[in-house]
Amino acid sequence: MNHTGWQVKEYVFDNKWDAVRYCSMRPNFYQAYCNDDTWNDADWTVEPTESIEQLQKNHAEYLREKYKTLVLFYSAGSDSQVLLETFIEHKIPLDYIYVQYVDVPDRNFNKDVHLALKYLEENKSKLMGAEIFYEKYLDHQEGNSIYNFNGNLRDTNFQLRFHHCGNCQSLQLRQPKVYEKVEDNGCIVTGGDKPYIIKDEKGFYMQQLDVTDENWGQPHHEMFWMGKDPSLQIKQCHLAKQWLEEHNLTETISIYSDKNSRDFFDLNRRFGRTFLDEHFNTKLCFGSMLEDKYFPQWYGVDWCNSHWVGHFSQWRDSDSYNSLKNELEKIDSKFVENYKLVGWSTAKRYLD
């Protein structure tokens, strides 16, 4: 069974386009799948008594015991930083640590990467022999970006972004021998999503969206906080809920996208995330959306440099743009909102 994917009745797909096409031919129930076979049996209203640090340790040990090969994709952000610190503190070995840079290594834009490499160098003696890879992100011609559409919608990232999405293909193309080990008996580990907590008339609940993580549905990938045992996810959800109650707020999503670094830092710290450097206190990927009728880019013009914005504008006049647009228009309108793919949600899991 996949860790995450898209469920249509009893079928689970690891490619969203397969699920969309299956759904478009029949009026079936569908949702994003996330370990539902075990998560449905848990009582989400009860906060686990263990500390979040203990639950993180438990899950790291579970992954180490389950897989022969562990590859950590590390960015030094609050998610992957806590993950790495958990393995280091409890002397649980990783096999590989994979760091990615954008464009050229020494660009100022790669400050995140420089901080990550500095931390790894300073803690080299604690890494228990883990091999570090420093690789360039896949460019548009290598990956599954909308620019690289080749006529097969299945090979296009389901978020319809101008950049490549997902870590499995990155590892496969950059380090094929390591990827073979992952396919044999291993997994890629990433921090994964922060808890999305929302309050409605029934109370607070957790619900994940496939569009909030680029690695959704990849069969060789584990998002650390969303593992098969839901205890760690339940714990962090309750901690986030308590923070919202104390601040008289009803959801976490706006805090994650707001430029208020104080609240962002405080909320993250409550459910177990720490920051390597103040540089990571806010996400830089939010801003004014790059508008397009079919392919709106949520990273926004504030984040994109003029080269990328210009590239996107040129692509809108290309045959590739029209070909991909035509493929999307073949999909039942049930699955398209304003000509962009609708995000699929997991089941609501109430905490009250």
QUIGI-V96351 format. One record per pair of residues at least 12 apart in sequence whose ideal C-beta (glycine too) atoms are under 10 Angstrom apart, sorted by the first residue. I is the first residue (numbers start at 0). J is the second residue. D is the distance in whole Angstrom. If there is no record, write none. Layout:
{{I,J,D} {I,J,D}}
This chain:
{{0,32,9} {0,34,8} {0,35,9} {0,36,6} {0,37,9} {0,218,10} {0,227,9} {1,13,5} {1,32,7} {1,33,9} {1,34,9} {1,215,10} {1,216,7} {1,217,8} {1,218,5} {1,219,10} {1,220,9} {2,32,9} {2,33,7} {2,34,6} {2,186,9} {2,191,10} {2,214,9} {2,215,9} {2,216,9} {2,217,8} {2,218,8} {2,219,9} {2,220,7} {2,221,6} {2,222,7} {2,225,7} {2,226,8} {2,227,7} {3,31,7} {3,32,6} {3,33,5} {3,34,8} {3,35,10} {3,191,9} {3,207,8} {3,209,8} {3,212,8} {3,214,8} {3,215,5} {3,216,6} {3,217,8} {3,218,9} {3,220,8} {3,221,9} {3,222,7} {3,225,7} {3,345,9} {4,17,10} {4,18,8} {4,31,8} {4,32,5} {4,33,8} {4,35,10} {4,209,9} {4,215,8} {4,216,5} {4,217,9} {4,218,8} {4,343,10} {5,17,8} {5,18,4} {5,19,8} {5,21,9} {5,22,9} {5,29,7} {5,30,8} {5,31,6} {5,32,6} {5,157,9} {5,209,7} {5,215,8} {5,216,7} {5,343,6} {6,18,8} {6,27,10} {6,28,8} {6,29,7} {6,30,6} {6,31,7} {6,32,4} {6,33,9} {6,35,7} {6,343,9} {6,345,9} {6,346,10} {7,19,9} {7,21,5} {7,22,6} {7,25,8} {7,27,5} {7,28,7} {7,29,5} {7,30,8} {7,32,9} {8,21,9} {8,22,10} {8,25,9} {8,27,5} {8,28,6} {8,29,8} {9,27,10} {10,22,10} {10,27,9} {10,29,9} {10,32,10} {11,32,5} {11,35,9} {11,36,10} {11,216,9} {12,29,10} {12,32,8} {12,216,7} {13,32,9} {13,215,9} {13,216,5} {13,217,7} {13,218,5} {13,219,10} {13,220,10} {14,152,10} {14,153,6} {14,154,9} {14,157,8} {14,216,7} {14,217,10} {14,218,10} {15,31,9} {15,153,9} {15,155,10} {15,156,9} {15,157,4} {15,158,9} {15,209,7} {15,210,10} {15,215,8} {15,216,6} {15,334,10} {15,340,8} {15,342,10} {15,343,8} {16,151,9} {16,152,5} {16,153,5} {16,154,9} {16,155,7} {16,156,10} {16,157,7} {16,326,9} {16,330,9} {16,340,9} {17,152,10} {17,153,7} {17,216,10} {18,30,10} {18,31,9} {18,32,9} {18,157,9} {18,209,10} {18,216,9} {18,334,9} {18,343,8} {19,152,9} {19,157,8} {19,327,10} {19,330,6} {19,331,8} {19,333,9} {19,334,5} {19,335,9} {19,340,7} {19,341,9} {19,343,9} {20,152,8} {20,153,9} {20,329,9} {20,330,7} {20,331,9} {20,334,9} {22,330,9} {22,331,8} {22,333,8} {22,334,6} {22,343,10} {23,329,9} {23,330,6} {23,331,4} {23,332,9} {23,333,7} {23,334,6} {23,335,10} {24,331,8} {26,331,10} {26,333,8} {29,333,10} {29,334,9} {29,343,7} {30,209,9} {30,343,6} {30,344,6} {30,345,6} {30,346,6} {31,206,9} {31,207,7} {31,208,7} {31,209,5} {31,210,9} {31,211,10} {31,215,7} {31,216,9} {31,342,8} {31,343,4} {31,344,6} {31,345,5} {31,346,9} {32,209,9} {32,215,9} {32,216,9} {32,343,9} {32,345,7} {32,346,9} {33,192,10} {33,206,10} {33,207,6} {33,209,9} {33,215,9} {33,222,9} {33,225,6} {33,226,10} {33,227,10} {33,229,9} {33,232,9} {33,344,10} {33,345,5} {33,346,9} {33,348,10} {34,225,7} {34,226,7} {34,227,5} {34,228,9} {34,229,7} {34,232,9} {34,345,9} {35,345,8} {35,346,7} {36,227,8} {37,226,9} {37,227,5} {37,228,7} {37,229,7} {38,225,9} {38,227,9} {38,228,9} {38,229,5} {38,232,8} {38,233,9} {38,345,8} {38,346,8} {38,348,7} {39,229,9} {39,346,8} {39,348,9} {40,229,9} {41,228,9} {41,229,5} {41,230,8} {41,232,9} {41,233,6} {41,348,8} {42,229,10} {42,233,8} {42,348,10} {43,203,10} {43,204,8} {43,205,7} {43,229,8} {43,232,9} {43,233,6} {43,236,7} {43,237,9} {43,347,10} {43,348,4} {43,349,6} {43,350,6} {43,351,9} {44,202,9} {44,203,10} {44,233,9} {44,237,9} {44,348,9} {44,349,7} {44,350,6} {44,351,6} {45,233,8} {45,237,9} {45,350,9} {46,230,10} {46,233,7} {46,234,6} {46,236,9} {46,237,4} {46,238,8} {46,240,9} {46,241,9} {46,350,8} {47,229,9} {47,230,5} {47,231,8} {47,232,10} {47,233,6} {47,234,5} {47,235,10} {47,237,8} {48,230,10} {48,234,9} {49,230,7} {49,231,9} {49,234,7} {50,234,8} {50,271,9} {51,81,9} {51,224,10} {51,230,10} {51,231,7} {51,234,5} {51,235,6} {51,237,10} {51,238,7} {51,269,10} {51,270,7} {51,271,4} {51,272,10} {52,81,9} {52,84,10} {52,85,8} {52,88,9} {52,89,9} {52,271,7} {53,230,10} {53,231,10} {53,234,9} {54,85,10} {54,224,9} {54,226,10} {54,228,9} {54,230,6} {54,231,4} {54,232,9} {54,233,9} {54,234,5} {54,235,8} {54,271,9} {55,81,7} {55,82,8} {55,84,9} {55,85,5} {55,86,10} {55,88,9} {55,89,9} {55,223,8} {55,224,8} {55,231,6} {55,234,9} {55,235,9} {55,271,7} {56,85,6} {56,86,9} {56,88,8} {56,89,5} {56,91,8} {56,231,10} {57,85,10} {57,89,10} {57,226,10} {57,228,8} {57,230,8} {57,231,8} {58,82,9} {58,85,8} {58,188,10} {58,221,9} {58,223,7} {58,224,8} {58,225,10} {58,226,5} {58,227,9} {58,228,7} {58,230,8} {58,231,5} {58,232,10} {59,82,8} {59,83,10} {59,85,5} {59,86,6} {59,87,10} {59,88,9} {59,89,7} {59,91,5} {59,93,9} {59,188,9} {59,223,8} {59,226,10} {60,85,10} {60,86,10} {60,89,7} {60,91,6} {61,221,10} {61,226,7} {61,227,8} {61,228,7} {61,231,10} {62,82,10} {62,86,9} {62,91,8} {62,93,10} {62,185,10} {62,186,7} {62,188,6} {62,221,7} {62,223,8} {62,226,8} {63,86,8} {63,89,10} {63,91,5} {63,92,7} {63,93,8} {63,94,10} {64,91,10} {65,184,9} {65,185,10} {65,186,8} {65,221,9} {65,226,10} {65,227,9} {66,94,9} {66,180,10} {66,181,8} {66,183,10} {66,184,6} {66,185,5} {66,186,5} {66,187,10} {66,188,9} {66,219,10} {66,221,9} {67,94,8} {67,180,7} {67,181,9} {67,183,7} {67,184,4} {67,185,6} {67,186,10} {68,93,10} {68,94,5} {68,95,8} {68,177,7} {68,178,10} {68,179,9} {68,180,4} {68,181,6} {68,182,9} {68,183,7} {68,184,7} {68,185,3} {68,186,8} {68,187,10} {68,219,10} {69,86,8} {69,91,9} {69,92,8} {69,93,5} {69,94,5} {69,95,7} {69,96,10} {69,129,9} {69,180,10} {69,181,9} {69,185,7} {69,186,7} {69,187,8} {69,188,6} {69,221,9} {70,93,8} {70,94,7} {70,95,4} {70,96,8} {70,97,6} {70,129,9} {70,130,10} {70,132,9} {70,166,8} {70,167,10} {70,170,6} {70,174,8} {70,177,7} {70,178,9} {70,180,8} {70,181,6} {70,185,7} {70,186,7} {70,187,5} {70,188,7} {70,189,10} {70,219,9} {70,220,10} {71,83,6} {71,86,7} {71,93,5} {71,94,9} {71,95,7} {71,96,5} {71,97,7} {71,98,10} {71,129,8} {71,131,10} {71,187,8} {71,188,5} {71,189,8} {71,190,9} {71,223,9} {72,95,9} {72,96,8} {72,97,5} {72,98,8} {72,99,7} {72,132,10} {72,166,5} {72,167,10} {72,169,8} {72,170,8} {72,187,6} {72,188,7} {72,189,5} {72,190,9} {72,214,9} {72,220,9} {73,93,9} {73,95,10} {73,96,5} {73,97,7} {73,98,6} {73,99,9} {73,112,10} {73,115,6} {73,116,10} {73,118,9} {73,119,8} {73,129,10} {73,131,9} {73,132,10} {73,188,9} {73,189,9} {73,190,9} {74,97,10} {74,98,7} {74,99,8} {74,111,6} {74,112,8} {74,114,9} {74,115,6} {74,189,9} {74,190,8} {74,275,10} {74,279,9} {75,98,8} {75,110,10} {75,111,6} {75,112,8} {75,113,9} {75,114,5} {75,115,4} {75,116,9} {75,117,9} {75,118,6} {75,119,9} {75,274,9} {75,275,5} {75,276,8} {75,278,9} {75,279,7} {76,111,7} {76,114,10} {76,115,9} {76,190,7} {76,272,9} {76,274,8} {76,275,8} {76,278,10} {76,279,5} {76,282,8} {77,190,8} {77,193,8} {77,263,9} {77,264,9} {77,267,5} {77,268,9} {77,271,9} {77,272,4} {77,273,6} {77,274,5} {77,275,8} {77,279,6} {77,280,9} {77,282,10} {78,189,7} {78,190,2} {78,191,6} {78,192,8} {78,193,7} {78,222,9} {78,223,7} {78,224,8} {78,267,9} {78,271,10} {78,272,7} {78,279,10} {79,96,10} {79,98,10} {79,115,8} {79,188,9} {79,189,6} {79,190,4} {79,191,9} {79,223,8} {79,275,10} {80,114,10} {80,115,9} {80,118,8} {80,190,8} {80,272,8} {80,273,6} {80,274,7} {80,275,5} {80,276,9} {80,279,8} {81,190,7} {81,223,8} {81,224,9} {81,267,9} {81,271,6} {81,272,6} {81,273,6} {81,274,9} {81,275,10} {82,188,7} {82,189,8} {82,190,5} {82,191,9} {82,223,5} {82,224,9} {82,272,10} {83,96,7} {83,115,9} {83,118,8} {83,119,9} {83,122,9} {83,125,10} {83,126,9} {83,129,9} {83,188,10} {83,190,9} {83,275,10} {84,118,10} {84,122,9} {84,125,10} {84,273,7} {84,275,9} {85,223,8} {85,271,10} {86,125,9} {86,126,9} {86,127,8} {86,129,9} {86,188,9} {87,122,7} {87,125,5} {87,126,7} {87,127,8} {87,129,10} {88,125,9} {90,125,8} {90,127,7} {91,127,8} {92,126,8} {92,127,4} {92,128,7} {92,129,7} {93,126,7} {93,127,7} {93,128,9} {93,129,4} {93,130,9} {93,131,10} {93,188,8} {94,127,10} {94,128,8} {94,129,6} {94,130,7} {94,177,8} {94,180,8} {94,181,10} {94,185,8} {95,129,6} {95,130,5} {95,131,8} {95,132,6} {95,170,9} {95,174,8} {95,177,6} {95,180,9} {95,181,9} {95,185,9} {95,187,9} {96,115,9} {96,119,7} {96,126,7} {96,129,5} {96,130,7} {96,131,5} {96,132,7} {96,133,10} {97,130,9} {97,131,8} {97,132,5} {97,133,8} {97,134,7} {97,166,8} {97,169,8} {97,170,7} {97,173,8} {97,174,8} {97,177,8} {97,187,8} {97,188,10} {97,189,10} {98,111,9} {98,112,6} {98,115,5} {98,116,6} {98,119,7} {98,131,7} {98,132,7} {98,133,5} {98,134,7} {99,111,10} {99,112,7} {99,115,9} {99,132,9} {99,133,8} {99,134,6} {99,135,7} {99,136,5} {99,137,9} {99,166,9} {99,169,7} {99,173,9} {100,112,5} {100,113,9} {100,115,9} {100,116,9} {100,133,7} {100,134,8} {100,135,6} {100,136,7} {101,135,8} {101,136,5} {101,138,10} {101,162,9} {102,135,8} {102,136,8} {102,138,9} {102,304,9} {102,306,9} {102,307,10} {103,135,8} {104,116,9} {104,133,8} {104,135,8} {106,304,10} {108,283,9} {108,302,10} {108,304,8} {110,276,9} {110,278,6} {110,279,10} {110,283,10} {111,275,9} {111,276,9} {111,278,7} {111,279,7} {111,283,9} {112,133,8} {113,278,10} {114,275,6} {114,276,5} {114,278,6} {114,279,8} {115,131,10} {115,133,9} {115,275,8} {115,276,10} {116,131,8} {116,133,7} {117,275,9} {117,276,9} {118,275,6} {118,276,9} {119,131,6} {119,133,9} {130,174,10} {130,177,8} {132,170,9} {132,173,7} {132,174,6} {132,177,8} {134,169,7} {134,170,9} {134,172,9} {134,173,4} {134,174,7} {135,169,9} {135,173,8} {136,162,8} {136,163,7} {136,169,7} {136,173,9} {137,162,8} {137,163,4} {137,164,9} {137,165,9} {137,166,10} {137,168,7} {137,169,5} {137,171,10} {137,172,6} {137,173,8} {138,162,9} {138,163,8} {139,161,7} {139,162,7} {139,163,7} {139,307,10} {139,310,8} {139,314,9} {140,163,10} {141,163,7} {141,168,8} {141,169,9} {141,172,6} {141,173,9} {142,154,10} {142,156,8} {142,160,10} {142,162,7} {142,163,3} {142,164,8} {142,165,8} {142,168,6} {142,169,8} {142,172,8} {143,155,6} {143,156,4} {143,157,9} {143,158,10} {143,160,9} {143,162,9} {143,163,6} {143,164,6} {143,165,7} {143,168,7} {144,156,7} {144,158,10} {144,159,9} {144,160,6} {144,161,5} {144,162,6} {144,163,5} {144,164,8} {144,314,10} {145,158,9} {145,159,6} {145,160,7} {145,161,6} {145,162,9} {145,291,10} {145,293,9} {145,294,6} {145,296,9} {145,311,9} {145,314,8} {145,319,8} {145,320,8} {145,323,6} {145,324,10} {146,160,10} {146,161,6} {146,162,9} {146,163,10} {146,310,7} {146,311,8} {146,313,10} {146,314,6} {146,317,9} {146,319,7} {146,320,9} {146,323,9} {147,161,10} {147,163,8} {147,319,8} {148,314,10} {148,317,10} {148,318,10} {148,319,5} {148,320,8} {148,322,6} {148,323,4} {148,324,10} {148,326,8} {149,319,9} {149,322,9} {149,323,10} {150,319,9} {150,322,7} {150,323,9} {150,326,8} {151,326,9} {152,322,10} {152,323,8} {152,326,5} {152,327,8} {152,329,9} {152,330,9} {154,168,10} {155,323,7} {155,326,8} {155,327,9} {156,168,10} {156,213,7} {157,209,7} {157,210,8} {157,213,9} {157,215,8} {157,216,8} {157,340,6} {157,342,9} {157,343,9} {158,209,9} {158,210,6} {158,211,10} {158,212,10} {158,213,7} {158,215,9} {158,294,10} {158,296,9} {158,297,8} {158,339,9} {158,340,8} {158,342,9} {159,210,10} {159,291,9} {159,293,7} {159,294,5} {159,295,8} {159,296,9} {159,323,8} {159,327,8} {159,338,10} {159,339,6} {159,340,6} {160,210,10} {160,213,8} {160,294,8} {160,295,10} {160,296,6} {160,297,8} {160,298,8} {161,289,8} {161,291,10} {161,294,7} {161,296,6} {161,298,9} {161,303,9} {161,307,7} {161,308,10} {161,310,7} {161,311,5} {161,314,8} {162,213,9} {162,296,9} {162,298,8} {162,303,10} {162,307,8} {163,213,9} {164,212,9} {164,213,4} {164,214,8} {164,215,9} {164,217,10} {165,187,10} {165,212,10} {165,213,6} {165,214,5} {165,215,9} {165,216,9} {165,217,6} {165,220,8} {166,187,5} {166,188,10} {166,189,6} {166,213,8} {166,214,6} {166,217,7} {166,219,9} {166,220,6} {167,181,8} {167,182,9} {167,186,10} {167,187,6} {167,214,8} {167,216,10} {167,217,5} {167,218,8} {167,219,5} {167,220,6} {168,217,9} {169,187,9} {170,187,6} {170,219,9} {170,220,10} {171,219,9} {178,219,8} {181,219,5} {181,220,9} {182,218,9} {182,219,7} {185,219,7} {186,217,10} {186,218,9} {186,219,6} {186,220,7} {186,221,5} {187,214,8} {187,217,8} {187,219,6} {187,220,5} {187,221,7} {187,222,10} {188,220,8} {188,221,5} {188,222,8} {188,223,6} {188,226,10} {189,212,8} {189,213,9} {189,214,6} {189,217,10} {189,220,7} {189,221,8} {189,222,6} {189,223,7} {189,224,10} {190,212,10} {190,222,7} {190,223,6} {190,224,7} {190,272,8} {191,207,9} {191,211,10} {191,212,6} {191,214,8} {191,215,10} {191,220,9} {191,221,8} {191,222,3} {191,223,5} {191,224,5} {191,225,5} {191,226,9} {191,232,9} {192,207,6} {192,208,9} {192,211,5} {192,212,5} {192,214,10} {192,215,9} {192,222,7} {192,223,10} {192,224,7} {192,225,7} {192,232,10} {192,255,9} {193,211,9} {193,212,10} {193,224,8} {193,235,8} {193,236,10} {193,239,8} {193,251,7} {193,252,9} {193,254,9} {193,255,6} {193,263,10} {193,266,8} {193,267,7} {193,270,7} {193,271,10} {193,272,7} {194,206,10} {194,207,9} {194,224,8} {194,225,10} {194,232,7} {194,233,9} {194,234,10} {194,235,5} {194,236,5} {194,237,9} {194,238,8} {194,239,5} {194,240,8} {194,251,6} {194,255,10} {194,266,10} {194,270,6} {194,350,10} {195,207,6} {195,208,7} {195,211,7} {195,236,9} {195,239,9} {195,250,8} {195,251,6} {195,252,6} {195,255,8} {195,344,9} {195,345,9} {196,235,10} {196,236,6} {196,237,9} {196,238,10} {196,239,5} {196,240,5} {196,241,10} {196,242,9} {196,243,6} {196,248,9} {196,249,9} {196,250,6} {196,251,5} {196,252,8} {196,254,10} {196,266,10} {196,270,9} {196,350,7} {197,240,10} {197,243,9} {197,249,7} {197,250,5} {197,251,8} {197,252,7} {197,347,8} {198,240,9} {198,243,7} {198,244,9} {198,248,9} {198,249,4} {198,250,7} {198,350,10} {198,351,9} {199,249,9} {199,250,10} {199,347,8} {199,349,9} {201,347,9} {201,349,6} {201,351,7} {202,240,9} {202,349,6} {202,350,7} {202,351,3} {203,236,8} {203,237,9} {203,239,9} {203,240,5} {203,241,10} {203,243,7} {203,244,8} {203,249,8} {203,250,9} {203,348,10} {203,349,7} {203,350,5} {203,351,6} {204,236,9} {204,240,9} {204,346,9} {204,347,4} {204,348,6} {204,349,5} {204,350,6} {204,351,8} {205,229,10} {205,232,7} {205,233,8} {205,235,9} {205,236,5} {205,237,9} {205,239,8} {205,240,8} {205,251,10} {205,345,8} {205,346,10} {205,347,8} {205,348,5} {205,349,8} {205,350,7} {206,344,5} {206,345,6} {206,346,7} {206,347,5} {206,348,7} {206,349,10} {207,222,9} {207,225,7} {207,232,9} {207,342,10} {207,343,10} {207,344,7} {207,345,5} {207,346,9} {207,348,9} {208,252,9} {208,342,5} {208,343,7} {208,344,5} {208,345,8} {209,340,9} {209,341,10} {209,342,6} {209,343,5} {209,344,8} {209,345,8} {210,297,8} {210,339,10} {210,340,8} {210,341,9} {210,342,4} {210,343,8} {210,344,9} {211,252,9} {211,255,9} {211,342,8} {212,225,9} {215,342,10} {215,343,9} {224,236,9} {224,270,9} {224,271,9} {224,272,10} {225,345,9} {229,348,8} {231,271,9} {232,348,9} {233,348,8} {233,350,8} {234,270,8} {234,271,8} {235,269,9} {235,270,4} {235,271,6} {235,272,9} {236,251,9} {236,270,8} {236,348,8} {236,350,6} {237,270,8} {237,350,6} {238,266,9} {238,268,10} {238,269,5} {238,270,4} {238,271,7} {239,251,6} {239,254,9} {239,266,7} {239,267,9} {239,269,7} {239,270,5} {239,271,10} {239,350,9} {240,269,10} {240,270,9} {240,350,5} {240,351,8} {241,269,7} {241,270,9} {241,350,10} {242,254,9} {242,262,9} {242,265,7} {242,266,5} {242,267,10} {242,268,9} {242,269,4} {242,270,7} {243,266,8} {243,269,10} {245,265,10} {245,269,9} {246,262,8} {246,265,9} {246,266,9} {248,262,9} {248,266,9} {251,266,7} {251,267,10} {251,270,9} {254,266,5} {254,267,9} {255,267,9} {255,281,10} {255,282,7} {255,285,9} {256,281,9} {256,282,7} {256,284,9} {256,285,5} {256,286,10} {256,297,10} {257,281,8} {257,282,10} {257,285,8} {258,280,10} {258,281,6} {258,282,9} {258,283,10} {258,285,8} {258,286,9} {259,280,10} {259,281,8} {260,274,10} {260,277,8} {260,279,10} {260,280,4} {260,281,5} {260,282,10} {261,280,8} {261,281,10} {262,281,10} {263,279,10} {263,280,6} {263,281,6} {263,282,8} {264,277,8} {264,279,9} {264,280,5} {264,281,9} {267,279,9} {267,280,9} {282,298,10} {282,302,9} {283,298,9} {283,299,10} {283,301,8} {283,302,6} {284,297,8} {284,298,5} {284,299,7} {284,301,9} {284,302,5} {284,303,10} {285,297,8} {285,298,8} {285,299,6} {285,301,7} {285,302,7} {286,298,7} {286,299,3} {286,300,6} {286,301,3} {286,302,5} {286,303,8} {287,299,5} {287,300,5} {287,301,6} {287,302,10} {288,300,8} {288,301,10} {289,301,10} {289,302,9} {289,303,7} {289,307,9} {289,308,7} {289,311,7} {289,312,9} {291,311,8} {291,312,9} {291,314,10} {291,315,7} {291,320,9} {291,324,10} {291,338,9} {291,339,9} {292,315,9} {292,324,9} {292,337,7} {292,338,5} {292,339,8} {293,315,9} {293,320,8} {293,321,10} {293,323,8} {293,324,5} {293,327,6} {293,328,9} {293,335,9} {293,337,9} {293,338,5} {293,339,7} {293,340,10} {294,311,8} {294,314,9} {294,315,8} {294,320,8} {294,323,8} {294,324,8} {294,327,9} {294,338,9} {294,339,7} {294,340,10} {295,337,8} {295,338,9} {295,339,6} {296,308,9} {296,311,7} {297,339,10} {324,338,8} {327,339,9} {327,340,8}}
